[in-house]
Amino acid sequence: MNIKPLGNRIVIERVEGSKQTESGIILKSSNEPDKAKVVSIGPKVDEVEVGDVVLVNWNAAVKSGDYYVITIDHVVFIYGE
């Protein structure tokens, strides 16, 4: 990945929320929100770290290839361990 975010922006990658049955069928829960993994952060971001899994406002995200760029203001929360 050659995306370096500037200022208070972060680069995220969508993590699909799905479950797999024993027979291999993948089920997507419609009531489970899509999660995102932080892959790069700008120099003015100190609220999240690379590798954190977050919930974001997807309406504010700008798509760039397989990744999305958003400002830190659009991160709703960080998922705990």
PyMOL Python script that loads the backbone (N, CA, C, O; Angstrom):
from pymol import cmd

cmd.read_pdbstr("""\
ATOM      1  N   MET A   1       0.836  -1.165   0.000  1.00  0.00           N
ATOM      2  CA  MET A   1       0.000   0.000   0.000  1.00  0.00           C
ATOM      3  C   MET A   1       0.890   1.240   0.000  1.00  0.00           C
ATOM      4  O   MET A   1       1.791   1.362   0.830  1.00  0.00           O
ATOM      5  N   ASN A   2       0.643   2.137  -0.909  1.00  0.00           N
ATOM      6  CA  ASN A   2       1.427   3.366  -1.009  1.00  0.00           C
ATOM      7  C   ASN A   2       0.576   4.593  -0.730  1.00  0.00           C
ATOM      8  O   ASN A   2       0.706   5.606  -1.417  1.00  0.00           O
ATOM      9  N   ILE A   3      -0.288   4.515   0.260  1.00  0.00           N
ATOM     10  CA  ILE A   3      -1.118   5.659   0.635  1.00  0.00           C
ATOM     11  C   ILE A   3      -0.609   6.186   1.965  1.00  0.00           C
ATOM     12  O   ILE A   3      -0.583   5.455   2.956  1.00  0.00           O
ATOM     13  N   LYS A   4      -0.205   7.450   1.993  1.00  0.00           N
ATOM     14  CA  LYS A   4       0.256   8.084   3.227  1.00  0.00           C
ATOM     15  C   LYS A   4      -0.714   9.218   3.543  1.00  0.00           C
ATOM     16  O   LYS A   4      -0.698  10.249   2.870  1.00  0.00           O
ATOM     17  N   PRO A   5      -1.556   9.041   4.557  1.00  0.00           N
ATOM     18  CA  PRO A   5      -2.541  10.080   4.852  1.00  0.00           C
ATOM     19  C   PRO A   5      -1.893  11.328   5.451  1.00  0.00           C
ATOM     20  O   PRO A   5      -0.878  11.246   6.142  1.00  0.00           O
ATOM     21  N   LEU A   6      -2.492  12.467   5.176  1.00  0.00           N
ATOM     22  CA  LEU A   6      -1.992  13.736   5.684  1.00  0.00           C
ATOM     23  C   LEU A   6      -2.883  14.240   6.815  1.00  0.00           C
ATOM     24  O   LEU A   6      -4.061  13.889   6.892  1.00  0.00           O
ATOM     25  N   GLY A   7      -2.321  15.050   7.675  1.00  0.00           N
ATOM     26  CA  GLY A   7      -3.090  15.710   8.733  1.00  0.00           C
ATOM     27  C   GLY A   7      -3.786  14.734   9.659  1.00  0.00           C
ATOM     28  O   GLY A   7      -3.162  13.830  10.216  1.00  0.00           O
ATOM     29  N   ASN A   8      -5.101  14.928   9.818  1.00  0.00           N
ATOM     30  CA  ASN A   8      -5.880  14.106  10.747  1.00  0.00           C
ATOM     31  C   ASN A   8      -6.654  12.993  10.037  1.00  0.00           C
ATOM     32  O   ASN A   8      -7.728  12.595  10.487  1.00  0.00           O
ATOM     33  N   ARG A   9      -6.112  12.501   8.941  1.00  0.00           N
ATOM     34  CA  ARG A   9      -6.775  11.441   8.179  1.00  0.00           C
ATOM     35  C   ARG A   9      -6.180  10.080   8.511  1.00  0.00           C
ATOM     36  O   ARG A   9      -5.030   9.971   8.938  1.00  0.00           O
ATOM     37  N   ILE A  10      -6.996   9.038   8.304  1.00  0.00           N
ATOM     38  CA  ILE A  10      -6.528   7.666   8.471  1.00  0.00           C
ATOM     39  C   ILE A  10      -6.938   6.853   7.259  1.00  0.00           C
ATOM     40  O   ILE A  10      -7.917   7.172   6.584  1.00  0.00           O
ATOM     41  N   VAL A  11      -6.187   5.806   6.991  1.00  0.00           N
ATOM     42  CA  VAL A  11      -6.516   4.863   5.925  1.00  0.00           C
ATOM     43  C   VAL A  11      -7.029   3.601   6.600  1.00  0.00           C
ATOM     44  O   VAL A  11      -6.402   3.071   7.517  1.00  0.00           O
ATOM     45  N   ILE A  12      -8.184   3.125   6.131  1.00  0.00           N
ATOM     46  CA  ILE A  12      -8.797   1.939   6.711  1.00  0.00           C
ATOM     47  C   ILE A  12      -9.098   0.912   5.637  1.00  0.00           C
ATOM     48  O   ILE A  12      -9.169   1.225   4.448  1.00  0.00           O
ATOM     49  N   GLU A  13      -9.272  -0.315   6.083  1.00  0.00           N
ATOM     50  CA  GLU A  13      -9.616  -1.431   5.206  1.00  0.00           C
ATOM     51  C   GLU A  13     -10.843  -2.092   5.803  1.00  0.00           C
ATOM     52  O   GLU A  13     -10.861  -2.411   6.991  1.00  0.00           O
ATOM     53  N   ARG A  14     -11.860  -2.299   4.998  1.00  0.00           N
ATOM     54  CA  ARG A  14     -13.112  -2.880   5.488  1.00  0.00           C
ATOM     55  C   ARG A  14     -12.889  -4.327   5.915  1.00  0.00           C
ATOM     56  O   ARG A  14     -12.243  -5.105   5.212  1.00  0.00           O
ATOM     57  N   VAL A  15     -13.431  -4.671   7.070  1.00  0.00           N
ATOM     58  CA  VAL A  15     -13.385  -6.032   7.594  1.00  0.00           C
ATOM     59  C   VAL A  15     -14.818  -6.537   7.588  1.00  0.00           C
ATOM     60  O   VAL A  15     -15.668  -6.025   8.317  1.00  0.00           O
ATOM     61  N   GLU A  16     -15.078  -7.522   6.780  1.00  0.00           N
ATOM     62  CA  GLU A  16     -16.443  -8.040   6.663  1.00  0.00           C
ATOM     63  C   GLU A  16     -16.835  -8.810   7.909  1.00  0.00           C
ATOM     64  O   GLU A  16     -16.073  -9.642   8.400  1.00  0.00           O
ATOM     65  N   GLY A  17     -18.005  -8.535   8.410  1.00  0.00           N
ATOM     66  CA  GLY A  17     -18.538  -9.280   9.549  1.00  0.00           C
ATOM     67  C   GLY A  17     -19.347 -10.457   9.038  1.00  0.00           C
ATOM     68  O   GLY A  17     -20.503 -10.292   8.650  1.00  0.00           O
ATOM     69  N   SER A  18     -18.764 -11.626   9.033  1.00  0.00           N
ATOM     70  CA  SER A  18     -19.466 -12.805   8.539  1.00  0.00           C
ATOM     71  C   SER A  18     -19.156 -13.998   9.421  1.00  0.00           C
ATOM     72  O   SER A  18     -18.154 -14.032  10.136  1.00  0.00           O
ATOM     73  N   LYS A  19     -20.041 -14.970   9.347  1.00  0.00           N
ATOM     74  CA  LYS A  19     -19.850 -16.208  10.092  1.00  0.00           C
ATOM     75  C   LYS A  19     -19.896 -17.359   9.103  1.00  0.00           C
ATOM     76  O   LYS A  19     -20.557 -17.279   8.068  1.00  0.00           O
ATOM     77  N   GLN A  20     -19.186 -18.432   9.431  1.00  0.00           N
ATOM     78  CA  GLN A  20     -19.134 -19.580   8.544  1.00  0.00           C
ATOM     79  C   GLN A  20     -19.693 -20.794   9.272  1.00  0.00           C
ATOM     80  O   GLN A  20     -19.344 -21.070  10.420  1.00  0.00           O
ATOM     81  N   THR A  21     -20.570 -21.514   8.575  1.00  0.00           N
ATOM     82  CA  THR A  21     -21.126 -22.730   9.157  1.00  0.00           C
ATOM     83  C   THR A  21     -20.102 -23.846   9.051  1.00  0.00           C
ATOM     84  O   THR A  21     -19.082 -23.698   8.377  1.00  0.00           O
ATOM     85  N   GLU A  22     -20.374 -24.978   9.723  1.00  0.00           N
ATOM     86  CA  GLU A  22     -19.447 -26.110   9.670  1.00  0.00           C
ATOM     87  C   GLU A  22     -19.282 -26.655   8.254  1.00  0.00           C
ATOM     88  O   GLU A  22     -18.231 -27.193   7.907  1.00  0.00           O
ATOM     89  N   SER A  23     -20.330 -26.514   7.436  1.00  0.00           N
ATOM     90  CA  SER A  23     -20.239 -27.019   6.063  1.00  0.00           C
ATOM     91  C   SER A  23     -19.581 -26.028   5.117  1.00  0.00           C
ATOM     92  O   SER A  23     -19.402 -26.336   3.939  1.00  0.00           O
ATOM     93  N   GLY A  24     -19.209 -24.827   5.609  1.00  0.00           N
ATOM     94  CA  GLY A  24     -18.488 -23.867   4.782  1.00  0.00           C
ATOM     95  C   GLY A  24     -19.330 -22.748   4.214  1.00  0.00           C
ATOM     96  O   GLY A  24     -18.812 -21.911   3.475  1.00  0.00           O
ATOM     97  N   ILE A  25     -20.616 -22.703   4.534  1.00  0.00           N
ATOM     98  CA  ILE A  25     -21.477 -21.641   4.029  1.00  0.00           C
ATOM     99  C   ILE A  25     -21.203 -20.372   4.846  1.00  0.00           C
ATOM    100  O   ILE A  25     -21.217 -20.399   6.077  1.00  0.00           O
ATOM    101  N   ILE A  26     -20.954 -19.258   4.138  1.00  0.00           N
ATOM    102  CA  ILE A  26     -20.669 -17.993   4.807  1.00  0.00           C
ATOM    103  C   ILE A  26     -21.962 -17.214   4.959  1.00  0.00           C
ATOM    104  O   ILE A  26     -22.667 -16.957   3.982  1.00  0.00           O
ATOM    105  N   LEU A  27     -22.269 -16.837   6.207  1.00  0.00           N
ATOM    106  CA  LEU A  27     -23.474 -16.086   6.512  1.00  0.00           C
ATOM    107  C   LEU A  27     -23.100 -14.668   6.910  1.00  0.00           C
ATOM    108  O   LEU A  27     -22.240 -14.467   7.768  1.00  0.00           O
ATOM    109  N   LYS A  28     -23.736 -13.690   6.296  1.00  0.00           N
ATOM    110  CA  LYS A  28     -23.519 -12.286   6.649  1.00  0.00           C
ATOM    111  C   LYS A  28     -24.705 -11.838   7.479  1.00  0.00           C
ATOM    112  O   LYS A  28     -25.843 -11.869   7.011  1.00  0.00           O
ATOM    113  N   SER A  29     -24.447 -11.427   8.695  1.00  0.00           N
ATOM    114  CA  SER A  29     -25.500 -10.942   9.567  1.00  0.00           C
ATOM    115  C   SER A  29     -25.854  -9.523   9.153  1.00  0.00           C
ATOM    116  O   SER A  29     -24.995  -8.641   9.182  1.00  0.00           O
ATOM    117  N   SER A  30     -27.093  -9.288   8.772  1.00  0.00           N
ATOM    118  CA  SER A  30     -27.486  -7.971   8.286  1.00  0.00           C
ATOM    119  C   SER A  30     -27.532  -6.931   9.399  1.00  0.00           C
ATOM    120  O   SER A  30     -27.468  -5.732   9.126  1.00  0.00           O
ATOM    121  N   ASN A  31     -27.642  -7.373  10.650  1.00  0.00           N
ATOM    122  CA  ASN A  31     -27.697  -6.403  11.733  1.00  0.00           C
ATOM    123  C   ASN A  31     -26.324  -6.128  12.339  1.00  0.00           C
ATOM    124  O   ASN A  31     -26.221  -5.341  13.280  1.00  0.00           O
ATOM    125  N   GLU A  32     -25.282  -6.746  11.830  1.00  0.00           N
ATOM    126  CA  GLU A  32     -23.927  -6.527  12.333  1.00  0.00           C
ATOM    127  C   GLU A  32     -23.245  -5.467  11.468  1.00  0.00           C
ATOM    128  O   GLU A  32     -23.129  -5.658  10.258  1.00  0.00           O
ATOM    129  N   PRO A  33     -22.786  -4.347  12.057  1.00  0.00           N
ATOM    130  CA  PRO A  33     -22.156  -3.298  11.249  1.00  0.00           C
ATOM    131  C   PRO A  33     -20.799  -3.730  10.716  1.00  0.00           C
ATOM    132  O   PRO A  33     -20.106  -4.546  11.324  1.00  0.00           O
ATOM    133  N   ASP A  34     -20.433  -3.170   9.573  1.00  0.00           N
ATOM    134  CA  ASP A  34     -19.124  -3.447   8.999  1.00  0.00           C
ATOM    135  C   ASP A  34     -18.051  -2.787   9.845  1.00  0.00           C
ATOM    136  O   ASP A  34     -18.191  -1.638  10.266  1.00  0.00           O
ATOM    137  N   LYS A  35     -16.992  -3.516  10.086  1.00  0.00           N
ATOM    138  CA  LYS A  35     -15.861  -3.002  10.859  1.00  0.00           C
ATOM    139  C   LYS A  35     -14.761  -2.594   9.886  1.00  0.00           C
ATOM    140  O   LYS A  35     -14.775  -2.983   8.718  1.00  0.00           O
ATOM    141  N   ALA A  36     -13.821  -1.817  10.372  1.00  0.00           N
ATOM    142  CA  ALA A  36     -12.682  -1.398   9.555  1.00  0.00           C
ATOM    143  C   ALA A  36     -11.404  -1.538  10.373  1.00  0.00           C
ATOM    144  O   ALA A  36     -11.391  -1.299  11.580  1.00  0.00           O
ATOM    145  N   LYS A  37     -10.342  -1.926   9.697  1.00  0.00           N
ATOM    146  CA  LYS A  37      -9.034  -2.047  10.332  1.00  0.00           C
ATOM    147  C   LYS A  37      -8.179  -0.855   9.891  1.00  0.00           C
ATOM    148  O   LYS A  37      -8.102  -0.553   8.700  1.00  0.00           O
ATOM    149  N   VAL A  38      -7.544  -0.185  10.839  1.00  0.00           N
ATOM    150  CA  VAL A  38      -6.691   0.961  10.546  1.00  0.00           C
ATOM    151  C   VAL A  38      -5.369   0.447   9.986  1.00  0.00           C
ATOM    152  O   VAL A  38      -4.682  -0.349  10.626  1.00  0.00           O
ATOM    153  N   VAL A  39      -5.014   0.913   8.773  1.00  0.00           N
ATOM    154  CA  VAL A  39      -3.775   0.446   8.145  1.00  0.00           C
ATOM    155  C   VAL A  39      -2.708   1.530   8.065  1.00  0.00           C
ATOM    156  O   VAL A  39      -1.533   1.222   7.866  1.00  0.00           O
ATOM    157  N   SER A  40      -3.099   2.798   8.218  1.00  0.00           N
ATOM    158  CA  SER A  40      -2.131   3.887   8.197  1.00  0.00           C
ATOM    159  C   SER A  40      -2.773   5.113   8.841  1.00  0.00           C
ATOM    160  O   SER A  40      -3.980   5.323   8.725  1.00  0.00           O
ATOM    161  N   ILE A  41      -1.955   5.921   9.521  1.00  0.00           N
ATOM    162  CA  ILE A  41      -2.484   7.119  10.178  1.00  0.00           C
ATOM    163  C   ILE A  41      -1.652   8.338   9.813  1.00  0.00           C
ATOM    164  O   ILE A  41      -0.454   8.242   9.546  1.00  0.00           O
ATOM    165  N   GLY A  42      -2.320   9.487   9.808  1.00  0.00           N
ATOM    166  CA  GLY A  42      -1.640  10.746   9.527  1.00  0.00           C
ATOM    167  C   GLY A  42      -0.867  11.248  10.741  1.00  0.00           C
ATOM    168  O   GLY A  42      -1.027  10.716  11.840  1.00  0.00           O
ATOM    169  N   PRO A  43      -0.032  12.265  10.553  1.00  0.00           N
ATOM    170  CA  PRO A  43       0.824  12.754  11.636  1.00  0.00           C
ATOM    171  C   PRO A  43       0.077  13.437  12.782  1.00  0.00           C
ATOM    172  O   PRO A  43       0.626  13.556  13.877  1.00  0.00           O
ATOM    173  N   LYS A  44      -1.145  13.882  12.561  1.00  0.00           N
ATOM    174  CA  LYS A  44      -1.901  14.567  13.612  1.00  0.00           C
ATOM    175  C   LYS A  44      -2.917  13.662  14.303  1.00  0.00           C
ATOM    176  O   LYS A  44      -3.818  14.149  14.985  1.00  0.00           O
ATOM    177  N   VAL A  45      -2.778  12.354  14.131  1.00  0.00           N
ATOM    178  CA  VAL A  45      -3.719  11.398  14.729  1.00  0.00           C
ATOM    179  C   VAL A  45      -3.051  10.704  15.901  1.00  0.00           C
ATOM    180  O   VAL A  45      -1.992  10.096  15.752  1.00  0.00           O
ATOM    181  N   ASP A  46      -3.682  10.799  17.078  1.00  0.00           N
ATOM    182  CA  ASP A  46      -3.156  10.073  18.231  1.00  0.00           C
ATOM    183  C   ASP A  46      -4.249   9.284  18.952  1.00  0.00           C
ATOM    184  O   ASP A  46      -3.986   8.684  19.994  1.00  0.00           O
ATOM    185  N   GLU A  47      -5.470   9.277  18.412  1.00  0.00           N
ATOM    186  CA  GLU A  47      -6.573   8.550  19.039  1.00  0.00           C
ATOM    187  C   GLU A  47      -6.583   7.066  18.698  1.00  0.00           C
ATOM    188  O   GLU A  47      -7.052   6.255  19.497  1.00  0.00           O
ATOM    189  N   VAL A  48      -6.071   6.696  17.517  1.00  0.00           N
ATOM    190  CA  VAL A  48      -6.054   5.298  17.089  1.00  0.00           C
ATOM    191  C   VAL A  48      -4.636   4.917  16.693  1.00  0.00           C
ATOM    192  O   VAL A  48      -3.783   5.775  16.466  1.00  0.00           O
ATOM    193  N   GLU A  49      -4.403   3.611  16.615  1.00  0.00           N
ATOM    194  CA  GLU A  49      -3.109   3.085  16.190  1.00  0.00           C
ATOM    195  C   GLU A  49      -3.326   2.144  15.013  1.00  0.00           C
ATOM    196  O   GLU A  49      -4.431   1.640  14.810  1.00  0.00           O
ATOM    197  N   VAL A  50      -2.285   1.911  14.247  1.00  0.00           N
ATOM    198  CA  VAL A  50      -2.347   0.954  13.147  1.00  0.00           C
ATOM    199  C   VAL A  50      -2.690  -0.409  13.731  1.00  0.00           C
ATOM    200  O   VAL A  50      -2.079  -0.846  14.706  1.00  0.00           O
ATOM    201  N   GLY A  51      -3.673  -1.079  13.127  1.00  0.00           N
ATOM    202  CA  GLY A  51      -4.109  -2.386  13.598  1.00  0.00           C
ATOM    203  C   GLY A  51      -5.389  -2.342  14.407  1.00  0.00           C
ATOM    204  O   GLY A  51      -6.028  -3.377  14.594  1.00  0.00           O
ATOM    205  N   ASP A  52      -5.788  -1.159  14.899  1.00  0.00           N
ATOM    206  CA  ASP A  52      -7.054  -1.046  15.633  1.00  0.00           C
ATOM    207  C   ASP A  52      -8.227  -1.369  14.717  1.00  0.00           C
ATOM    208  O   ASP A  52      -8.194  -1.078  13.521  1.00  0.00           O
ATOM    209  N   VAL A  53      -9.259  -1.971  15.289  1.00  0.00           N
ATOM    210  CA  VAL A  53     -10.499  -2.237  14.556  1.00  0.00           C
ATOM    211  C   VAL A  53     -11.519  -1.222  15.047  1.00  0.00           C
ATOM    212  O   VAL A  53     -11.768  -1.106  16.247  1.00  0.00           O
ATOM    213  N   VAL A  54     -12.108  -0.487  14.104  1.00  0.00           N
ATOM    214  CA  VAL A  54     -12.973   0.633  14.442  1.00  0.00           C
ATOM    215  C   VAL A  54     -14.307   0.548  13.697  1.00  0.00           C
ATOM    216  O   VAL A  54     -14.451  -0.171  12.709  1.00  0.00           O
ATOM    217  N   LEU A  55     -15.271   1.308  14.209  1.00  0.00           N
ATOM    218  CA  LEU A  55     -16.531   1.539  13.492  1.00  0.00           C
ATOM    219  C   LEU A  55     -16.476   2.970  13.006  1.00  0.00           C
ATOM    220  O   LEU A  55     -16.164   3.877  13.777  1.00  0.00           O
ATOM    221  N   VAL A  56     -16.778   3.184  11.734  1.00  0.00           N
ATOM    222  CA  VAL A  56     -16.686   4.527  11.147  1.00  0.00           C
ATOM    223  C   VAL A  56     -17.998   4.907  10.472  1.00  0.00           C
ATOM    224  O   VAL A  56     -18.853   4.061  10.213  1.00  0.00           O
ATOM    225  N   ASN A  57     -18.131   6.181  10.199  1.00  0.00           N
ATOM    226  CA  ASN A  57     -19.240   6.692   9.405  1.00  0.00           C
ATOM    227  C   ASN A  57     -18.859   6.474   7.941  1.00  0.00           C
ATOM    228  O   ASN A  57     -18.082   7.246   7.379  1.00  0.00           O
ATOM    229  N   TRP A  58     -19.397   5.437   7.331  1.00  0.00           N
ATOM    230  CA  TRP A  58     -19.010   5.069   5.967  1.00  0.00           C
ATOM    231  C   TRP A  58     -19.422   6.106   4.941  1.00  0.00           C
ATOM    232  O   TRP A  58     -18.847   6.151   3.853  1.00  0.00           O
ATOM    233  N   ASN A  59     -20.406   6.943   5.256  1.00  0.00           N
ATOM    234  CA  ASN A  59     -20.829   7.988   4.319  1.00  0.00           C
ATOM    235  C   ASN A  59     -19.743   9.041   4.121  1.00  0.00           C
ATOM    236  O   ASN A  59     -19.751   9.746   3.112  1.00  0.00           O
ATOM    237  N   ALA A  60     -18.816   9.161   5.059  1.00  0.00           N
ATOM    238  CA  ALA A  60     -17.748  10.158   4.978  1.00  0.00           C
ATOM    239  C   ALA A  60     -16.472   9.593   4.369  1.00  0.00           C
ATOM    240  O   ALA A  60     -15.500  10.328   4.198  1.00  0.00           O
ATOM    241  N   ALA A  61     -16.452   8.317   4.040  1.00  0.00           N
ATOM    242  CA  ALA A  61     -15.225   7.669   3.552  1.00  0.00           C
ATOM    243  C   ALA A  61     -15.030   7.903   2.055  1.00  0.00           C
ATOM    244  O   ALA A  61     -15.984   7.907   1.278  1.00  0.00           O
ATOM    245  N   VAL A  62     -13.777   8.096   1.677  1.00  0.00           N
ATOM    246  CA  VAL A  62     -13.394   8.230   0.272  1.00  0.00           C
ATOM    247  C   VAL A  62     -12.645   6.967  -0.117  1.00  0.00           C
ATOM    248  O   VAL A  62     -11.651   6.614   0.518  1.00  0.00           O
ATOM    249  N   LYS A  63     -13.116   6.279  -1.163  1.00  0.00           N
ATOM    250  CA  LYS A  63     -12.506   5.016  -1.577  1.00  0.00           C
ATOM    251  C   LYS A  63     -11.294   5.273  -2.474  1.00  0.00           C
ATOM    252  O   LYS A  63     -11.327   6.120  -3.367  1.00  0.00           O
ATOM    253  N   SER A  64     -10.228   4.520  -2.210  1.00  0.00           N
ATOM    254  CA  SER A  64      -9.026   4.577  -3.031  1.00  0.00           C
ATOM    255  C   SER A  64      -8.530   3.148  -3.200  1.00  0.00           C
ATOM    256  O   SER A  64      -7.837   2.620  -2.331  1.00  0.00           O
ATOM    257  N   GLY A  65      -8.876   2.535  -4.296  1.00  0.00           N
ATOM    258  CA  GLY A  65      -8.524   1.128  -4.514  1.00  0.00           C
ATOM    259  C   GLY A  65      -9.279   0.240  -3.547  1.00  0.00           C
ATOM    260  O   GLY A  65     -10.508   0.281  -3.502  1.00  0.00           O
ATOM    261  N   ASP A  66      -8.561  -0.565  -2.770  1.00  0.00           N
ATOM    262  CA  ASP A  66      -9.174  -1.448  -1.781  1.00  0.00           C
ATOM    263  C   ASP A  66      -9.299  -0.783  -0.416  1.00  0.00           C
ATOM    264  O   ASP A  66      -9.790  -1.401   0.528  1.00  0.00           O
ATOM    265  N   TYR A  67      -8.861   0.469  -0.300  1.00  0.00           N
ATOM    266  CA  TYR A  67      -8.825   1.160   0.979  1.00  0.00           C
ATOM    267  C   TYR A  67      -9.766   2.361   0.987  1.00  0.00           C
ATOM    268  O   TYR A  67     -10.256   2.803  -0.053  1.00  0.00           O
ATOM    269  N   TYR A  68      -9.999   2.869   2.187  1.00  0.00           N
ATOM    270  CA  TYR A  68     -10.826   4.055   2.365  1.00  0.00           C
ATOM    271  C   TYR A  68     -10.041   5.055   3.194  1.00  0.00           C
ATOM    272  O   TYR A  68      -9.249   4.674   4.057  1.00  0.00           O
ATOM    273  N   VAL A  69     -10.264   6.349   2.927  1.00  0.00           N
ATOM    274  CA  VAL A  69      -9.619   7.414   3.683  1.00  0.00           C
ATOM    275  C   VAL A  69     -10.710   8.229   4.361  1.00  0.00           C
ATOM    276  O   VAL A  69     -11.678   8.639   3.722  1.00  0.00           O
ATOM    277  N   ILE A  70     -10.545   8.463   5.672  1.00  0.00           N
ATOM    278  CA  ILE A  70     -11.486   9.281   6.425  1.00  0.00           C
ATOM    279  C   ILE A  70     -10.710  10.152   7.404  1.00  0.00           C
ATOM    280  O   ILE A  70      -9.534   9.905   7.673  1.00  0.00           O
ATOM    281  N   THR A  71     -11.377  11.173   7.933  1.00  0.00           N
ATOM    282  CA  THR A  71     -10.758  11.954   9.001  1.00  0.00           C
ATOM    283  C   THR A  71     -11.048  11.248  10.319  1.00  0.00           C
ATOM    284  O   THR A  71     -11.998  10.472  10.420  1.00  0.00           O
ATOM    285  N   ILE A  72     -10.240  11.518  11.309  1.00  0.00           N
ATOM    286  CA  ILE A  72     -10.397  10.883  12.616  1.00  0.00           C
ATOM    287  C   ILE A  72     -11.745  11.258  13.241  1.00  0.00           C
ATOM    288  O   ILE A  72     -12.262  10.522  14.081  1.00  0.00           O
ATOM    289  N   ASP A  73     -12.310  12.385  12.840  1.00  0.00           N
ATOM    290  CA  ASP A  73     -13.613  12.822  13.361  1.00  0.00           C
ATOM    291  C   ASP A  73     -14.733  11.850  13.020  1.00  0.00           C
ATOM    292  O   ASP A  73     -15.764  11.842  13.692  1.00  0.00           O
ATOM    293  N   HIS A  74     -14.552  11.035  11.994  1.00  0.00           N
ATOM    294  CA  HIS A  74     -15.597  10.110  11.553  1.00  0.00           C
ATOM    295  C   HIS A  74     -15.441   8.697  12.119  1.00  0.00           C
ATOM    296  O   HIS A  74     -16.163   7.781  11.726  1.00  0.00           O
ATOM    297  N   VAL A  75     -14.496   8.529  13.040  1.00  0.00           N
ATOM    298  CA  VAL A  75     -14.392   7.255  13.759  1.00  0.00           C
ATOM    299  C   VAL A  75     -15.366   7.315  14.922  1.00  0.00           C
ATOM    300  O   VAL A  75     -15.303   8.226  15.746  1.00  0.00           O
ATOM    301  N   VAL A  76     -16.278   6.331  14.988  1.00  0.00           N
ATOM    302  CA  VAL A  76     -17.301   6.317  16.030  1.00  0.00           C
ATOM    303  C   VAL A  76     -16.732   5.743  17.319  1.00  0.00           C
ATOM    304  O   VAL A  76     -16.885   6.339  18.385  1.00  0.00           O
ATOM    305  N   PHE A  77     -16.069   4.577  17.229  1.00  0.00           N
ATOM    306  CA  PHE A  77     -15.411   3.989  18.400  1.00  0.00           C
ATOM    307  C   PHE A  77     -14.421   2.921  17.966  1.00  0.00           C
ATOM    308  O   PHE A  77     -14.411   2.481  16.816  1.00  0.00           O
ATOM    309  N   ILE A  78     -13.582   2.514  18.929  1.00  0.00           N
ATOM    310  CA  ILE A  78     -12.602   1.449  18.722  1.00  0.00           C
ATOM    311  C   ILE A  78     -13.141   0.205  19.394  1.00  0.00           C
ATOM    312  O   ILE A  78     -13.557   0.261  20.551  1.00  0.00           O
ATOM    313  N   TYR A  79     -13.143  -0.923  18.689  1.00  0.00           N
ATOM    314  CA  TYR A  79     -13.585  -2.182  19.281  1.00  0.00           C
ATOM    315  C   TYR A  79     -12.554  -2.658  20.283  1.00  0.00           C
ATOM    316  O   TYR A  79     -11.354  -2.569  20.025  1.00  0.00           O
ATOM    317  N   GLY A  80     -13.006  -3.166  21.434  1.00  0.00           N
ATOM    318  CA  GLY A  80     -12.110  -3.687  22.460  1.00  0.00           C
ATOM    319  C   GLY A  80     -11.708  -5.115  22.149  1.00  0.00           C
ATOM    320  O   GLY A  80     -12.260  -5.750  21.250  1.00  0.00           O
ATOM    321  N   GLU A  81     -10.763  -5.600  22.885  1.00  0.00           N
ATOM    322  CA  GLU A  81     -10.275  -6.979  22.725  1.00  0.00           C
ATOM    323  C   GLU A  81     -11.295  -7.962  23.250  1.00  0.00           C
ATOM    324  O   GLU A  81     -11.069  -9.171  23.203  1.00  0.00           O
TER     325      GLU A  81
END
""", "prot")
cmd.dss("prot")
cmd.show_as("cartoon", "prot")
cmd.util.cbc("prot")
cmd.orient("prot")
